[in-house]
């Protein structure tokens, strides 16, 4: 399970790329790109959060 946690951390770091792309789109004032990258970032962060809680629950069940 430690390996899974480290993969989740690496995936969470990948969200920095999406935030970077949203900032670049904001600076270029391109509303389509801003919407796209902000939406991708929000969905990605929510997915990573859900994945983290699922792994945490599985670890708790395996200990019992």
PyMOL commands that place a pseudoatom at each C-alpha (Angstrom):
pseudoatom trace, name=CA, resn=UNK, resi=1, chain=A, elem=C, hetatm=0, pos=[0.000, 0.000, 0.000]
pseudoatom trace, name=CA, resn=UNK, resi=2, chain=A, elem=C, hetatm=0, pos=[2.960, 2.343, 0.470]
pseudoatom trace, name=CA, resn=UNK, resi=3, chain=A, elem=C, hetatm=0, pos=[3.642, 2.036, -3.237]
pseudoatom trace, name=CA, resn=UNK, resi=4, chain=A, elem=C, hetatm=0, pos=[0.067, 3.083, -4.006]
pseudoatom trace, name=CA, resn=UNK, resi=5, chain=A, elem=C, hetatm=0, pos=[0.378, 6.082, -1.702]
pseudoatom trace, name=CA, resn=UNK, resi=6, chain=A, elem=C, hetatm=0, pos=[3.554, 7.216, -3.428]
pseudoatom trace, name=CA, resn=UNK, resi=7, chain=A, elem=C, hetatm=0, pos=[1.857, 6.911, -6.824]
pseudoatom trace, name=CA, resn=UNK, resi=8, chain=A, elem=C, hetatm=0, pos=[-1.043, 9.025, -5.546]
pseudoatom trace, name=CA, resn=UNK, resi=9, chain=A, elem=C, hetatm=0, pos=[1.433, 11.674, -4.386]
pseudoatom trace, name=CA, resn=UNK, resi=10, chain=A, elem=C, hetatm=0, pos=[3.087, 11.705, -7.805]
pseudoatom trace, name=CA, resn=UNK, resi=11, chain=A, elem=C, hetatm=0, pos=[-0.293, 12.045, -9.494]
pseudoatom trace, name=CA, resn=UNK, resi=12, chain=A, elem=C, hetatm=0, pos=[-1.143, 14.917, -7.156]
pseudoatom trace, name=CA, resn=UNK, resi=13, chain=A, elem=C, hetatm=0, pos=[2.056, 16.669, -8.198]
pseudoatom trace, name=CA, resn=UNK, resi=14, chain=A, elem=C, hetatm=0, pos=[0.919, 16.366, -11.805]
pseudoatom trace, name=CA, resn=UNK, resi=15, chain=A, elem=C, hetatm=0, pos=[-1.954, 18.711, -10.950]
pseudoatom trace, name=CA, resn=UNK, resi=16, chain=A, elem=C, hetatm=0, pos=[0.645, 21.486, -10.740]
pseudoatom trace, name=CA, resn=UNK, resi=17, chain=A, elem=C, hetatm=0, pos=[0.969, 21.183, -14.522]
pseudoatom trace, name=CA, resn=UNK, resi=18, chain=A, elem=C, hetatm=0, pos=[-2.760, 21.770, -14.966]
pseudoatom trace, name=CA, resn=UNK, resi=19, chain=A, elem=C, hetatm=0, pos=[-2.637, 24.806, -12.684]
pseudoatom trace, name=CA, resn=UNK, resi=20, chain=A, elem=C, hetatm=0, pos=[0.334, 26.115, -14.665]
pseudoatom trace, name=CA, resn=UNK, resi=21, chain=A, elem=C, hetatm=0, pos=[-1.578, 25.718, -17.936]
pseudoatom trace, name=CA, resn=UNK, resi=22, chain=A, elem=C, hetatm=0, pos=[-4.585, 27.543, -16.443]
pseudoatom trace, name=CA, resn=UNK, resi=23, chain=A, elem=C, hetatm=0, pos=[-2.366, 30.442, -15.344]
pseudoatom trace, name=CA, resn=UNK, resi=24, chain=A, elem=C, hetatm=0, pos=[-0.740, 30.654, -18.780]
pseudoatom trace, name=CA, resn=UNK, resi=25, chain=A, elem=C, hetatm=0, pos=[-4.203, 30.723, -20.385]
pseudoatom trace, name=CA, resn=UNK, resi=26, chain=A, elem=C, hetatm=0, pos=[-5.262, 33.416, -17.923]
pseudoatom trace, name=CA, resn=UNK, resi=27, chain=A, elem=C, hetatm=0, pos=[-2.265, 35.549, -18.830]
pseudoatom trace, name=CA, resn=UNK, resi=28, chain=A, elem=C, hetatm=0, pos=[-3.002, 35.154, -22.539]
pseudoatom trace, name=CA, resn=UNK, resi=29, chain=A, elem=C, hetatm=0, pos=[-6.678, 36.003, -21.848]
pseudoatom trace, name=CA, resn=UNK, resi=30, chain=A, elem=C, hetatm=0, pos=[-7.938, 32.985, -23.756]
pseudoatom trace, name=CA, resn=UNK, resi=31, chain=A, elem=C, hetatm=0, pos=[-11.290, 32.129, -22.171]
pseudoatom trace, name=CA, resn=UNK, resi=32, chain=A, elem=C, hetatm=0, pos=[-11.608, 28.754, -23.910]
pseudoatom trace, name=CA, resn=UNK, resi=33, chain=A, elem=C, hetatm=0, pos=[-8.255, 27.567, -22.577]
pseudoatom trace, name=CA, resn=UNK, resi=34, chain=A, elem=C, hetatm=0, pos=[-8.964, 28.999, -19.128]
pseudoatom trace, name=CA, resn=UNK, resi=35, chain=A, elem=C, hetatm=0, pos=[-12.247, 27.097, -18.946]
pseudoatom trace, name=CA, resn=UNK, resi=36, chain=A, elem=C, hetatm=0, pos=[-10.672, 23.901, -20.237]
pseudoatom trace, name=CA, resn=UNK, resi=37, chain=A, elem=C, hetatm=0, pos=[-7.697, 23.843, -17.875]
pseudoatom trace, name=CA, resn=UNK, resi=38, chain=A, elem=C, hetatm=0, pos=[-9.657, 24.929, -14.807]
pseudoatom trace, name=CA, resn=UNK, resi=39, chain=A, elem=C, hetatm=0, pos=[-12.254, 22.231, -15.479]
pseudoatom trace, name=CA, resn=UNK, resi=40, chain=A, elem=C, hetatm=0, pos=[-9.564, 19.586, -15.999]
pseudoatom trace, name=CA, resn=UNK, resi=41, chain=A, elem=C, hetatm=0, pos=[-7.826, 20.686, -12.790]
pseudoatom trace, name=CA, resn=UNK, resi=42, chain=A, elem=C, hetatm=0, pos=[-11.002, 20.529, -10.715]
pseudoatom trace, name=CA, resn=UNK, resi=43, chain=A, elem=C, hetatm=0, pos=[-12.025, 17.099, -12.015]
pseudoatom trace, name=CA, resn=UNK, resi=44, chain=A, elem=C, hetatm=0, pos=[-8.480, 15.765, -11.602]
pseudoatom trace, name=CA, resn=UNK, resi=45, chain=A, elem=C, hetatm=0, pos=[-8.123, 16.994, -8.014]
pseudoatom trace, name=CA, resn=UNK, resi=46, chain=A, elem=C, hetatm=0, pos=[-11.518, 15.567, -7.068]
pseudoatom trace, name=CA, resn=UNK, resi=47, chain=A, elem=C, hetatm=0, pos=[-10.566, 12.216, -8.623]
pseudoatom trace, name=CA, resn=UNK, resi=48, chain=A, elem=C, hetatm=0, pos=[-7.243, 12.111, -6.770]
pseudoatom trace, name=CA, resn=UNK, resi=49, chain=A, elem=C, hetatm=0, pos=[-9.013, 12.960, -3.503]
pseudoatom trace, name=CA, resn=UNK, resi=50, chain=A, elem=C, hetatm=0, pos=[-11.548, 10.161, -4.000]
pseudoatom trace, name=CA, resn=UNK, resi=51, chain=A, elem=C, hetatm=0, pos=[-8.738, 7.746, -4.868]
pseudoatom trace, name=CA, resn=UNK, resi=52, chain=A, elem=C, hetatm=0, pos=[-6.901, 8.708, -1.676]
pseudoatom trace, name=CA, resn=UNK, resi=53, chain=A, elem=C, hetatm=0, pos=[-9.955, 8.027, 0.491]
pseudoatom trace, name=CA, resn=UNK, resi=54, chain=A, elem=C, hetatm=0, pos=[-10.628, 4.689, -1.236]
pseudoatom trace, name=CA, resn=UNK, resi=55, chain=A, elem=C, hetatm=0, pos=[-7.044, 3.567, -0.623]
pseudoatom trace, name=CA, resn=UNK, resi=56, chain=A, elem=C, hetatm=0, pos=[-7.262, 4.736, 2.985]
pseudoatom trace, name=CA, resn=UNK, resi=57, chain=A, elem=C, hetatm=0, pos=[-10.481, 2.737, 3.473]
pseudoatom trace, name=CA, resn=UNK, resi=58, chain=A, elem=C, hetatm=0, pos=[-8.928, -0.375, 1.898]
pseudoatom trace, name=CA, resn=UNK, resi=59, chain=A, elem=C, hetatm=0, pos=[-5.923, -0.082, 4.202]
pseudoatom trace, name=CA, resn=UNK, resi=60, chain=A, elem=C, hetatm=0, pos=[-8.239, 0.183, 7.194]
pseudoatom trace, name=CA, resn=UNK, resi=61, chain=A, elem=C, hetatm=0, pos=[-10.198, -2.913, 6.079]
pseudoatom trace, name=CA, resn=UNK, resi=62, chain=A, elem=C, hetatm=0, pos=[-6.997, -4.901, 5.516]
pseudoatom trace, name=CA, resn=UNK, resi=63, chain=A, elem=C, hetatm=0, pos=[-5.808, -4.151, 9.052]
pseudoatom trace, name=CA, resn=UNK, resi=64, chain=A, elem=C, hetatm=0, pos=[-9.054, -5.474, 10.564]
for i in range(1, 64): cmd.bond("trace and resi %d" % i, "trace and resi %d" % (i + 1))
show_as sticks, trace
zoom trace
